[in-house]
Amino acid sequence: MQLTAVGTVAVTIVMLGTFLYVRDTVASFGSGILKQIEIAVYLNDNVDDTQAAAIQAKIAGDPRVTSVRYIPRKEGLREMRERLGKDFDTSLLTANPLPNGFRVQVGNADDVPAVAASIGRIHGVAKADYAADTVTKLLHAAAVLGRIGLAMIALLIATAAIIIANTIRLTVFARRREIAIMQLVGATNMYIRMPFIAEGIVAGVLGAVVAIAVLAIAQAQIIPKIAATLAFLPLHVNGLQLAGELLLTGAAVGLVASWFSVGRYLRV
Amino acid sequence: MIELRGVTLTYPNGTRALDDIDLSIGKADFVFLVGHSGTGKSSLLKLLYRECLPNSGEVTVDNIRVDTLRRSKVPALRRNIGVVFQDFKLLPNKTVWENVAFALQVTGARSKDVMRQVPRCLDLVGLSHKSRMLPGELSGGEQQRAAIARALVNNPKILLCDEPTGNLDPSNTTEIIELLQRINLKGTTILVATHNQAVVDRMRRRVVRLENGRILHDDERGYYFRGLGQSPILSG
């Protein structure tokens, strides 16, 4: 009877753990990309070095900006050569077509559009550019994924809670004579509740332990294979932290579920 | 010790179990509550240990207003009231000792107190030599004595008995009633709901007769049936 509860909690938490793992991976992949998004600022050709320094200070003064790097036109050309490689024969160029500029990084990817717009208004700035489409799409995808994730987690936890509650209810029912006598002789509800709550927590924690073991084995077996094929994925999820979260989830689910299932029997 | 003022109790199905009851029971009194089945005897007892609440009226037990008592205070009330039932309500998988000790342990008593109180109660009911036996190995009378020991282990001021001899033969019945009498002599207020005419007529204690949820009569040194006197069959 306890086995059913532990088993279901284990299955649920395996699913929850897998989901969290995938979500963490996608999130760190996504934030990795978002961190790389820079605002490319191009200055007007008539801006001299003093003015450029003033503009740089102004951009750096924005609290949302984490770094501002000056890119003189020569370096800009070199970077472009590196990026385009053989596809673009720069020797064809008779003069450097690039203006001086900055590379601006923003702490929070959400702020990129606003920061770019405000830089664009600074006198002397010709253009403040960023990969607008990519940023907005990524932000949107991350938000949607987060919401789906929350809903999934809520559903999974509810399932586990209902199953624990039902199991505890069976135990409570089997011991209803004892409970009735306890109430009759003046045991407090807390005293009567305690063993059932302990049982619920144990079921939740045991289920979580089983699930963590399964996940750990799966991680050891599967992740290296995925890493070999999809090298760009950041697969360094904090396993200990995840295990801790799952344990806490199991315990909390057991506590809440048993609390409610005993409570129904304690009404006078 | 026990005061009921204008108490009315109607069950959810509309049955009026008790109708405008006024009753006063003093400290160390011994009272029989008699009447046909379904006249509200059990309901009256349940009001006292707050198994149910009256629709109107006041219930006071040991200066505590039971009808308005907060739920969190109910355990404290019940530690002052021992309850004994017709079907004993012993836990079948616990020994006599464990059944009695259980009532003390679940109130959070220290094991020192358990070790002192349990033998005292078992001795009082005369079950010391059977403390290691399971309820199923005892006679009905012995089981009821175990239940009384459990009811007394918290040193309650009041002992409520709902048909305590309903399942017992005459000799066991006598045993239990004599035990209740001894407990009463130690100062415990005792209220016994019963059908047993022989017991009531022999004891000649206060008799409260309920009929259709009302008190029909309330006599000091009364008989099971008022005015009939002691039943001739039982005299001698």
Interface residues (C-beta under 8 A of the other chain):
Chain A: R177 E178 A180 I181 M182 Q183 L184 V185 G186 A187 T188 N189 Y191 I192 V268
Chain B: Y49 R50 E51 R71 S72 V74 P75 A76 L77 R78 R79 N80 V83 K89 L91 F102 A103 V106 T107 G108 R150 A151 N154
